[in-house]
Structures are given as structure tokens and as C-alpha cells.
């Protein structure tokens, strides 16, 4: 939300789909779902892939992978920095859902929101180009992004009890 894209010259207004949360809600204890980020914690990624492989049922591991269209400051050399910033800003929560675990232990959230969203978006021209064009719209969409992140995290916290 807030990024300038091919068909959203004035910034994307809709939040991205939370595929991980959608799969958990749809399949519950019959699925293994995780979100990972190599730039945040490589060992967590390895652990997650092992768990997913050993799960007796369908498994999906979603990885945060910036691409060249994100227009990262400094280029693709700084992908791992952006991955870490995405996690620490709350844009990409890192978690593991293991449906075979007992109720209340199925969801493990392995990241925390440690930094403000500005620290993440300032390194990607896909966001910052809107600030140059229309600062008021940029600020409005940035606020909507923060609100969306709050909603995503709130739903994750509620899923801990499932």
C-alpha cells in the first residue's frame, strides 16, 4: 500500500493479501504455513523449511523477496537489508503455524515491530517517488499502511489462541 506501480501511478490504495493468514483461516490444523525472510534470520528459514518438509500434510512457506521493481536504494546489493527492515517494521511478520501442535501452541511469531515504517520505505523508490509527486497523498497512504500493519498484527495475535 502506498507504492507507485505500473497501473497505480498515484500509489496503491489497497492492502496486500495476507496469504499466510488466509491459509491458516481456511485450513487450520490441516496445514503448515510460515513466513520467512533470509535477511532477517537465515537459521529460522532453515528450521522452517525442515518443519515444513516433516509436516504430515500440505505445507507452504512464504518468503519475502524484494525484486528490482522495488527500486531499492543502492540496488539489489541491499536486498538483505530491506528484508530485515521489512520484518522489523512489521510489513512482513515472520511466523510459523504448525497445525499438528496443540491448540494455543500452533502459532509462533518470531519477529517484532522494532522500527517505524519510514525506516523501511525510505530505502525504496517505489514509495518515495509518490512523496516527490504528491506529499499529502504520500502521507495519507503511509498512514493507511501503518493502520493495515496494525490490523495484520492484531489478527496474528488472535490466531495464537487457535
C-alpha positions in Angstrom: 0.0 0.0 0.0 1.4 3.4 -1.0 3.8 2.2 -3.6 3.8 3.6 -7.1 3.3 0.7 -9.6 2.7 0.2 -13.3 -1.1 0.6 -13.0 -1.1 2.7 -9.8 0.7 5.9 -10.8 -0.8 7.7 -7.7 0.0 4.9 -5.3 -1.6 1.6 -4.5 -4.6 2.1 -2.2 -5.5 -1.5 -1.3 -3.6 -3.6 1.2 -1.7 -6.7 0.0 -3.4 -10.0 0.6 -2.2 -11.9 3.7 -1.9 -15.3 2.0 -0.5 -16.9 5.1 -3.3 -15.8 7.3 -5.8 -16.7 4.7 -4.5 -20.3 4.5 -4.5 -20.6 8.3 -8.1 -19.4 8.5 -9.2 -21.8 5.7 -7.3 -25.0 6.6 -6.5 -24.6 10.4 -4.9 -27.7 11.9 -4.6 -29.4 8.5 -1.7 -27.2 7.2 1.7 -25.9 7.9 2.2 -22.2 7.0 5.2 -20.0 7.6 6.5 -16.6 6.5 10.3 -16.2 6.5 12.9 -13.7 5.4 16.6 -14.7 4.8 17.8 -11.2 5.5 16.1 -11.3 9.0 17.2 -14.8 10.2 18.8 -17.4 8.0 18.7 -20.1 10.7 15.0 -19.6 11.2 14.5 -20.1 7.4 16.4 -23.5 7.6 14.4 -24.6 10.7 11.1 -23.6 9.0 11.9 -25.5 5.8 12.8 -28.6 7.8 9.5 -28.3 9.8 7.5 -27.8 6.6 9.1 -30.9 5.0 8.3 -33.0 8.0 4.7 -31.9 8.4 2.3 -34.7 7.5 0.2 -32.7 5.1 0.3 -29.6 2.9 3.0 -27.0 3.7 3.6 -23.6 2.4 6.5 -21.3 3.2 6.2 -17.7 2.0 9.4 -15.8 1.6 9.9 -12.1 1.4 11.9 -11.5 -1.7 12.3 -7.9 -3.0 12.8 -7.6 -6.7 14.3 -5.0 -9.0 11.0 -3.2 -9.3 11.1 -2.2 -5.7 13.9 0.2 -6.7 16.0 -0.3 -3.6 18.4 2.4 -2.7 21.8 1.2 -3.7 20.4 -1.6 -5.9 19.9 -5.3 -5.4 23.1 -5.5 -3.4 21.0 -4.3 -0.4 18.2 -6.9 -0.7 19.0 -8.5 2.7 19.0 -5.1 4.4 15.5 -4.5 3.0 14.3 -7.9 4.0 15.4 -7.2 7.6 13.8 -3.8 7.6 10.5 -5.2 6.2 10.4 -7.6 9.1 11.4 -5.1 11.8 8.9 -2.5 10.5 6.1 -5.1 10.7 5.5 -5.1 6.9 6.4 -8.8 6.8 5.8 -10.7 10.1 7.9 -13.8 10.5 5.9 -16.7 11.9 5.3 -20.4 11.8 1.9 -22.1 12.0 2.0 -25.9 12.7 -1.5 -27.3 12.6 -0.4 -30.5 14.3 0.6 -28.8 17.5 -1.9 -28.5 20.4 -4.3 -25.5 20.5 -2.6 -22.4 21.7 0.8 -23.6 20.5 0.3 -23.8 16.8 1.4 -20.2 16.0 4.9 -19.0 16.8 5.6 -15.3 15.9 9.3 -14.9 15.6 9.6 -11.2 14.8 8.7 -8.0 16.5 8.0 -4.5 15.3 11.1 -2.6 16.3 11.3 0.3 13.8 8.9 2.9 12.3 7.6 2.3 8.7 9.7 5.3 7.5 12.9 3.4 8.0 11.7 0.7 5.6 10.1 2.8 2.9 12.8 5.4 2.7 15.1 2.8 1.0 12.6 2.0 -1.8 11.9 4.4 -4.6 8.6 2.7 -5.3 7.3 4.5 -2.2 9.4 7.7 -2.2 8.5 8.7 -5.7 5.0 9.4 -4.6 6.3 11.7 -1.8 8.0 13.8 -4.5 4.9 14.0 -6.7 2.2 14.4 -4.0 3.3 14.7 -0.4 -0.2 14.9 1.0 -1.3 11.7 -0.7 2.0 10.0 0.3 1.3 10.8 3.9 -2.3 9.6 3.7 -1.3 6.3 2.1 1.6 5.9 4.6 -0.9 6.3 7.4 -3.2 3.7 5.8 -0.2 1.4 5.5 0.6 1.7 9.2 -3.1 1.1 10.1 -3.0 -2.0 7.9 0.1 -3.3 9.6 -1.6 -2.8 12.9 -4.6 -4.9 11.7 -2.4 -7.7 10.3 -0.5 -8.0 13.7 -3.8 -7.8 15.6 -5.2 -10.8 13.6 -1.9 -12.7 14.1 -2.2 -12.2 17.9 -5.7 -13.5 17.9 -4.6 -16.6 15.9 -2.3 -17.6 18.8 -5.3 -19.0 20.6 -6.4 -21.2 17.7 
